[in-house]
Amino acid sequence: MDKILVTGGLGFIGSHTVVELQNEGYEVVIIDDLSNSSIDVLDGITAITGKMPTFEKIDLKNKLDVENFFQRHSDVKGVIHFAASKAVGESVKEPLLYYENNISTLVYILKELKKLPEASFIFSSSCTVYGQADELPITENAPVKQAESPYGNTKQIGEEIISDTCKVTPSLKAIALRYFNPVGAHESVEIGELPIGVPQNLVPFITQTAIGLREQLSVFGDDYPTPDGTCIRDYIHVVDLAKAHVIALGRLLNNKNKENYETFNLGTGTGSSVLEVVQAFEKVSGEKLNYKIVDRREGDIISAYADTKKANEELGWKTELSLDDAMRSAWKWEQKVRSK
């Protein structure tokens, strides 16, 4: 089977995608600088699939190291590019760190792919490119709004760089996958979300609060124009998300793409409020969560959920796992991590 490079392949979404790629028979090479991940994740991937992927610790900001990698692996047929910094708040405080890490690394990889006779590229993008959309659910044709943060801006700029490169590079085919909110863990509980420091995302903060690592969950605002007053997001199980990457990659490798640059939303098509996520967790875990309503958080949009029609019809992909499934697996993962 084809050799596929997965950058950031020991991260949350990356590791789950590596599992699905290996389950489909692909030969996987992981690049990760371990700045926001753990080498132990390799063991989890191997435990699930029975095969250890090739791993190289490389900082993709080092252009020469990127060039050397592609010289050694000139038979790479596709790249799934996850490696990026992703904390919205941190990006506001450290914009240059985000522009260097998220933009320069993308440019260096695309420069190497241009040299190959043909290459397929999957980009880890985000629904943040839409901002507060004018209409819900959000389709791929929704206008890309001015970014709310340097992180969001790197995803917009990244998409523009890929689109511009594809226009002048017929040998390159690319898909940008715009994720909504990935949650959950693999059912084996061998891999899951491992935030370093204080979690930036809702679900790990919920599980860490339930297990006693955090004193209290802050719910930012209950006066939004939504049914229960809290923000609404589209929470997609990470395994469903990972499978979409494998399908999108296959679309490019088998020349099923309609253009050499395409975009797809990846979500469930259903919005869940913060309080609904809390209630789902309490239901599947049997734990009562200590949470408190606090003031709104700057930069939070009211509501965002995907129109998944394009991904459903063109990719032949749809989600199979529920919010309850995600919360159940996230809780099992949290319990396993804390029992070590």
N, C-alpha and C positions, 0 to 999 in steps of 0.2 A: 504493500500500500504506500501511498504518497507520504513523504516526510513533511511535517507541519511544525513550524516554529510558533510557540506560544510565549509571548513576552508577558511578564507578570504572572507566570503560570503557577506560582505558589500562593497567590492571593485568593480571596474569597471566590470570585466568579471564575478566575483563571483555573484554579485547581479542579473545580467541578466540571469545567469544560474539557480539561485534560482527560478526566475520567471518561467522559462521553466519547471523546476522540479515540481513546485507546479501546473502548468497548466496540467501536466501529472498525477497528483494525488499523487505524493510522499509526505511523511511527511519529512519536512526539519528541520534540526537543524543547526544553523550557529554558528561557532566560529570565533571571530574577536577580535583583541586587540585594534582596533580603532586608530592605529598608523598612518595609511594612508587612513582612511575612516571616515565616519560620521554616527552616530546613526540614523540620519534623513533618511538614505537610507531604513531603516526598514519600514518607513511610505510609501515610494514610492513603495516598493515591495507589501505591503498590499493593497495599492490603486489599483494596477494593477490586483492582483490575488484574492482579497477579503478575503485573509487569512494571518494572521501574522505568520511567521515562528518562531520557538523557537530560542531564541538568548542567547548565553553565552559569556560574555567578559572574554576571557582567553588568557594569553600569552603562546603560545605553547613552548616557550623556557624553561618553568617551567615543568620539567618532572613529578613532583608529581601531578600537576594540570591536565596534560594529562591523567595520570593513573586514577585519580579520575573521570574524565569525562567518560571514558570508563566503569568504574564500575557502574556509574549511568545510562549509555546508552549502556548496554551490548547487546541490540537488534539492534544496528546499522548494516545495511546490506552492506552499501557501503560508501566510502569516496571520495569526490572530493576535491583535495588539491591544493588550490590557494595561501594560505598564504605564502608570500615571499616578500623580498625586491627586487625591480626590476629596479632601476635607474643605467644604465651602468656607467655613470660618477662618481656617488657617490661610486659605488663598487670599482673603481680604487683607490679612496682616502681612503676608509674605508673597506679594504678587510676582516678583521676579523669580522666586524659587519655582513657582507654578509654570510660568512661561518657559523657563529653561527646561524643566523636567518634562513637561507635557508637549512642548512644541519642537524643541531641538531633536529630541529622540525620534519623534515621528518623521522629521525631515531626513535624518540619517538612515532610517530603515527604508524609506521610499527611494532614496538615492541608490541604495543597493538593489532594490527590486527592479528599478529601471534597467539595470545591467543584465537582468535575466531574460532568456528568450520568451518566457511568459511567467506571470505570477498572479496569485489570488490573494487579496488582502481584506481582512475583516477588521473593522475599527469599532472599538468600544466607545460608543457615544452615549448621549444622555437626553432625557426629556427636558433637561434644564434649557436646552436650546430654544424651547417654545416660550419660556417665561410663563406669565399668567395668560394662558391662551384666551382668545376672544370667544371661542366656541368649544363646548365639550360634547362628546369625547374628542380627543385631539387626533387629527389625521396627519399624515406625512406632508400634506399640502398646507398645513397651518403655517403662518408666517413665523420666521425665526426672529424673535424679539431681541432687543438689546439685553445683553447678559446682566444678570443680577450680581455676578461675582467673577473674579479672575478665573476661578475654576470653570464656571459655565462658559466664559469667553474662550478658554482653551479648547473646549469641545466644538464651539462654533468655528474657530479658526482652523482647528484640525480638519473638520469636514471640508472647509474651503480649500485647504492645501491639497487634500486627497482629490477633490473634484477637479481642481486646476491641473493636477498632475495627470489624472486619467485622460483629460481632454487632449493632451499631447503625447500620451504614451499608450498606443493601442495594445501593447503586450500586457498591460496592467489592468486587472479587473478588481473592483472594490465594492464592498457593501459597508455602509455605516449603520450599525444597529443602535437605535435610540432606546435605552432601557428606561423603564419606570423605576420601581423600588424593589430591588432584589432582597429576598428574605429566606430564612430557613437554613437547612443543612442536609447533607446526604443522608439517606435513610439508614445507612450503615453506622452513622455517627463517627466515621473515620476522619471526615473533613467537615469544616463549617466555617463560620465567620469568627475571625480572631482579631478584634480591634486592639491596637496598641494604645494604652492610655485610656482616657475617658471616651466612650463610644460617641460618634457623631450621629449615628443612625438610631432610629426608634427601637427596633426589635432587640438588638444587643443590650440597649439600656434597660429595656423591660426585663430581660432574662437576668442581667446582672443585679438589678434591684430585687428581683424575686429570690435570688440565691443569697442575698445579703451583702454583696460587694458594694452596691450603691445604696445609700440611705433612702432615697426617694426619687421617683420619676417626676420630672416637671412636664406638665402638659401646657404648651405655650399658647394660651388664649382659648377661651370658650365663647367668644363673641363674634365669630366669623359667620357670614351668611350661609350656613350649612345646617342640616337637620339637627345636629346636637351642638353646634357652635364651634367644633374643632375642625382643623384642616383635613382635607380629604386627599388621599394618594392612592395610586394603583400598585398594590403589593404583589409581586410575582415571585413564585418559588424559584430558587436559584437553579434547581435541576431542570425545570422547564426552560429557563433562560439558557442554560448550558447547551441543551439539546438544539435550541434554535441556532446557535453558532455552528454546530456541526451541519445542520441542514443548509444554512446560508453558504457555508464553505463548499459543500457538495454542489450547490447551484452554480458556483463560479467554476469549480474544477471540471464540471460536466457541460460547461458552456450553455447553461439554461438561462443565464441573465439576459435581460432585454436591452440593457445599456451597460457600459463598462463602469458606471458609478451609479449605485442605487442606495436608497435609504428605506429602512423598515422600523416601525415602532414595535417594541416588545413589552407587552403588558398583558393583563387579564381582560381588560375592557371594563372592569368594575372598580369603582372607587370605594375605599373604606376609610372612615374617619379614625382619628387617633384613638378615640374612646372605643370604637368598634374593635380596633386591634387589641387594646387592653382587655376588653371583654372576651375576645377570642382566646387570648392567652389564659385568662382566668378559668375559662371553661375547660380547655384541654389539659391544663396543668393541675387544676384543683387548688392553686395558690391564690391568695388574696393579695393584690398588688397595692403597695403604698405609693399613691400618686397624689399630686397637688396641682391645681390649676394656678398658673402664674401668668404674668403679662405676655403679650404677643412677642415673638422673636422677630427682629428686623430681617427683612429679605424673604420671609416665608410667604409663598403664594397661597391663595385660598384653596384651590382645588385643581387637581391634574389627574386625569386618567385617559387611557389610550383607546383610540379606535384601532382595533386589531385586524380589521377586514383585509388589508393589503397583505399582512404577514400570513393570515389564515389561508387566503386564496392563492397568493403567488408562491409562498414557500411551502404551503401544505403543512403548516405548523399551527398547533394551538396548545394552550396550557391544559394540563391534566391534573395538577395538584391544587388544592384549595388553601385558603388562608389558615384554616384549622390545621391542615397538614404541615404548613410552614411553621406555625407556632409550636406545634408538637415536637417537630424535629429540632427546632432552635432550642427548646427547653431541654431536650435530651442531650444535645450537644453541650450546652452550658453546664449541665450536671456532670458530664464526663470530663470536661476541661477542669472543673473545680475539684474533681475527686483525685486528680493526679498528685 
